[in-house]
Every structure is written in C-alpha cells, then in structure tokens.
C-alpha cells in the first residue's frame, strides 16, 4: 500500500501502460558502507533510522538483463542457473516486480549476472535491486533521475539506494513518512589512492538475513538507543576526513562504526554474531599490523567477511600479509 | 586523600596504634559476575556507575597469610615465589597496604596462595584484595563487619567488594560521594543444582587491565551511555529469576549482560577485544548446543576465558562436549 503510493508519486499518477522497449539492461556496483545503515524507521518502505555513507566497488556488482516474455510467470536466472520461483530469493524479487507490472499478465525473463558471493555480507542485494530498477528504467524508457531510481531501489533493499553512483555516496535518512526525501547522493570527491581489500573468509550464506538481524537489534538491544548518536558523530567525522583526505581518520571511524554495529547485535537477544573465529583472527591481525605502524583498518557488514581499508602505498605490504585478499582500486574502475 | 577519609570513617578517627596479633590469615573466594561491574563514577574509590550481582566460586580464590616483620620493606610471595617490589602487582599491593600502616616503619610478610590464573579474567584481584583485607582484620583483631570489609576491599579492587560471601552477592552502587553506601550484601538464596563450568582458553595475562579497559570504555564508547539502563533491567530480571529459580531466565540474562559489556568495549577506540578466536569458537558451540535443546549459557569477564552456566542434570552431557572444562558446584563448597 505504502509502496504503491511511492510508485504513484514517482510516475505522477501511475505507471506507463506498457514499456517502450522489449529489453532492458543495467549494471550497478555493490557498495561498502563506511557509516552503516542499521535499523529501520519504516519496515515496508525500508526507511532508515539514520543516514549512512558508502563507497562503491566499481568492478563488483550486478548486471541485470530484462526481456518481456509471453509466459504466465517470470523466469529468473542467476549466473546462468534458473532459480525456482518458490525460493525466498525469487519470491522477494517477484513481489518487488509486482509493483511495476502495468497489467496483470505481464512477465519478464530476468537474467542476473553477479560477481560477488550472494548473501555473505558483500551487499549483493544492494547491487541486485539497484541494477534491477535501472534495467526496468531502461526497459520502460522511463528516463527517471538517479534520485528517483534510488527511492525505488530502496523499496527492494535499503542499501540499494546507494548503488547508483561510483565513489563516496551518502544516503540521507529523510524525515517524511512516505520516504520521498530518503535517497542517496554522490559526494563527488575522488581519492585515487584509496584501496579496499576484500577478505573472503566464508562464502556460506549467512545464517540470519540482515533484514531480520536489524529488526531483532532494534527490538531487543538496549545498546541500540545509542546508535543514532554514534552515526551522527561518525558521519560528520567521515565527511570531514574525506574533505581533508585524512586517511586514518576516515578508516578509523569506519572501523569503529562497523564494530559498533556488530556490538549492537551482540547485545540483542538471542545474540547475533556474524563473525567466525577466522573473522576475529583477521581482525586481530589487522590490529597487530596497525600496532606495528602499518595503516590498515577494516569494516564488516552483515556477514563474516572483512573489507580492509588502506592506501596504495601500503598495498604491497598488505598483499603479502593477506595473500588471499582481493584489492579494489575504488576510484579506478 | 579520599581513601584515607574512608579509613578514618571506618576506624572512627584513625587506625589502632598497633595490631593485636603477630599473624593474620584469611581466605576469600573469587566471584563471577552475572550482572557485570563495568565503569566507575569515582576512579580513586572504585565507586561503580552501576550495581552488580555475582556468584562466588567456593573452592577458587586466595588465601593470604600476613605476619609482621622487622624489615625496611614488605616482602611478597605468590604461590611460594617472591615477587619483586618493582612489579606493577607489588606496587599496587604495597600502595594499598600504605593505607593501613599504623606507623611508617611497619612492614609485613605477605604470603599469597591463589588457585586461579592471575589477571586472565578470572577475578584474581577480587579474591586477592578481599583476602588481604580480611587477613588484615585478623591480624589487627579489628572485628570489622563484612560490610566494612567490603568497603575497604573495594578501595583495592572494585569487584573485591563482592568476595566476602558464598552464593549470590549483590554490590549496591550507592550514591554517596565517599562511597560509604557502596558495599556488597549476600542474597541468602541457595540453588544447589547450579553449576559453573570454567573453560580456560588461555592462561596468558590479559593485554589490557580491566581497570584501563573500563576507563577507555567510559571515555570513548558511545554505546556506554545505554549500559546503566541495561544493568537496571538485567539486575531486576536476575533477582526475579533467582527468586523463582528460573534457570534459563537467569543464565540467558547473564549471557546477554556479558555480551553487552563486551559490546561496549568493541565500540571503544582503540577497540578492546578480550576474545580470542578460541573464545568465539566456544561461544558458537554453546549457541549450537542450545539450539539443539541443551540448556547452557556462558558469561565472560575481562579475559578470553568463558564460564558456562548450567544445571546439574546436564553436567554429564556438557562434560562430554567440553572435556577440558572444570565444573564447580557453586553451592556445595
């Protein structure tokens, strides 16, 4: 109901009767939050309690190909494998597409290529929903602005709101109950020396979705009451650090922000712990290296993997310390 | 200065001129907090921000033998090994004893026997200071009440205030600036089926003292602002759970309380993490067993070791799951 209202407002009264094109195609990068999105003020619209700030990983993400098909259902391929419509993943996707069907018997062939592990805390759903909505925009020749696409993608997955730009992106929480002021914007500052190192410690699907973990945290963690204050502080510091290119301030704040998000989860009941012993071992190694003078920090999302933050000048040393790490030059995509 | 004032108040104007006896002897058990003491409102007097609740481990603790000696300094033996007076441990002890010297040239031979690892999160300083002050009371034949001893021991180490009783003990935070209302009291409820399993995962001394970790948390963790609220809730639930003998309520609340304390530390800067990968592996094993229906919970103090909480009926199964665990029948000492 609330979602349909958003569609109405974006399309000024209703979806165009039928799409202009037979096919639609779009890529969206995944994004890593330096200041996390954790907790919703509206569950249906994925409206966040707080603003957040991310960095895009230019070569990592999702390409979605859409084509109209004359069938009674949608079909979904993920990396060339057909997904049963009864899986939770397909149900979520089909349900999201329902928002955009101009008539009842209108179905799509959805071909998704994704080059990051799914549901392992690498923001696969962020790039997934962003690329889907951008592909719909291409299919329908709607010519929506990125701001409008950001609002629509948010309805599928909160952090997808941030996946329409490269570089630093801020998602403003907004205050309106319909969420029309809750969308992301790029920061337009480049930092070519910045590196993100992906440390994949487990590819297994996470035992609890971030959607559910977020809700449990908001409902049961006493510490969550202090989270908005933490975000307000960190967001201001991060933007200042980006502005003056102070790496240790940027990355230290991002690490503290991630640890604080996981801290609110530990304090939920039943406790939520995405970290594996391997995660903790990698964290301790980062702290040790930093203690020895090497400027390296980490961030962690709703999964056991870590993303290291460092500068180009330390890349060789860090690749030696973490031979399995995949290094991403975030501003050289 | 503040400490000397406490001594004055307890001894009504000053210490007795010289001790009645040549020797003093006392044992104090260590205690495991189910509701943690974390954060001070007065650093010098070890006055806590919040109240706390613990359970004594009857056979684990410290025996302190004191004897007057005609030497220019104190001598300190720990488990038959002489400790140099220049070590931080000895300095802290000598400095504490300075509060109680009736005249300048008054020195003690201090023979400490302790059967728990020192400074590994097993509350060695709690039983240490409690047994020391109780041995002084014996040496001086002061006939102080346990309440008075609790206040004096707190000046050495906060949690020592709780180490004068067996069973459940509550330390009331108090509100007075001199701390004369900040002492512990026993709950006088027995629960013979209750078991504590000590899971020693590392005997190494902790990298950061709980004293320092507490201060850093109070000063830098945004989440700490929610800690007093968590304590107020948990303390009420724990007392109710003890009253009605609801084990899962008791142990679940204790686990959540411990995780929340560690959560406030993770959110400090630099982050504080007492857990080792082995700690996390053991936690996950506890969660798995619980998921399978076995009622087992854990608590963790300022160190990597865990203390499991369970009932006698599950002891055999848990000893099989954790073969290295030492089981303590807390009400059968």
Interface residues (C-beta under 8 A of the other chain):
Chain A: X222 X223 X224 X225 X226 X227 X229 X230 X233 X252 X255 X256 X259 X260 X262 X263 X264 X266 X267 X269 X270 X271 X273 X275 X276 X277 X278 X279 X280 X281 X283 X284 X287
Chain B: X222 X223 X224 X225 X226 X227 X229 X230 X233 X252 X255 X256 X259 X260 X262 X263 X264 X266 X267 X269 X270 X271 X273 X275 X276 X277 X278 X279 X280 X281 X283 X284 X287
